[in-house]
């Protein structure tokens, strides 16, 4: 995957803080991407949802 340097920095930052992908896959324009079917552009509409366990 080709990505911007700032995106790589952000990924490392979130991982260090305990965030992990939520398991729902990658989304583009509010629709789940389906492998070999979905055509998408790497832009602000491409999303990977993250989650983090809360203390409590």
C-alpha positions as CSV (number, residue, x, y, z in Angstrom):
1,X,0.0,0.0,0.0
2,X,1.4,3.4,-0.9
3,X,0.6,6.0,1.7
4,X,1.6,9.5,2.7
5,X,4.3,9.8,5.3
6,X,1.9,11.6,7.7
7,X,-0.6,8.7,7.5
8,X,2.2,6.2,8.5
9,X,3.1,8.4,11.5
10,X,-0.6,8.5,12.5
11,X,-0.9,4.7,12.3
12,X,2.1,4.3,14.6
13,X,0.7,6.8,17.0
14,X,-2.7,5.1,17.2
15,X,-1.1,1.7,17.7
16,X,1.1,2.9,20.5
17,X,-2.1,4.2,22.3
18,X,-3.8,0.8,22.1
19,X,-6.1,1.4,19.1
20,X,-6.8,-1.6,16.8
21,X,-8.9,-2.1,13.7
22,X,-12.5,-2.9,14.8
23,X,-12.9,-5.9,12.4
24,X,-15.5,-4.3,10.1
25,X,-13.0,-3.9,7.3
26,X,-12.3,-0.8,5.1
27,X,-15.1,1.5,4.2
28,X,-15.4,3.9,1.3
29,X,-18.1,6.6,1.1
30,X,-20.1,4.9,3.9
31,X,-20.0,1.4,2.2
32,X,-17.9,-1.6,3.2
33,X,-15.3,-2.4,0.6
34,X,-15.6,-5.9,-0.9
35,X,-12.4,-7.5,-2.1
36,X,-12.1,-7.6,-5.9
37,X,-15.5,-5.8,-6.3
38,X,-15.1,-2.3,-4.7
39,X,-13.3,0.4,-6.6
40,X,-12.1,3.1,-4.4
41,X,-9.7,6.0,-4.3
42,X,-7.3,6.6,-1.4
43,X,-8.7,9.9,-0.2
44,X,-10.6,11.4,2.8
45,X,-13.6,9.1,2.1
46,X,-11.5,5.9,2.7
47,X,-11.9,4.8,6.3
48,X,-10.6,2.1,8.6
49,X,-12.5,2.2,11.9
50,X,-10.4,1.7,15.1
51,X,-11.4,0.8,18.6
52,X,-9.8,0.8,22.0
53,X,-10.7,-1.0,25.2
54,X,-11.5,1.4,28.0
55,X,-10.4,1.0,31.5
56,X,-13.1,0.7,34.0
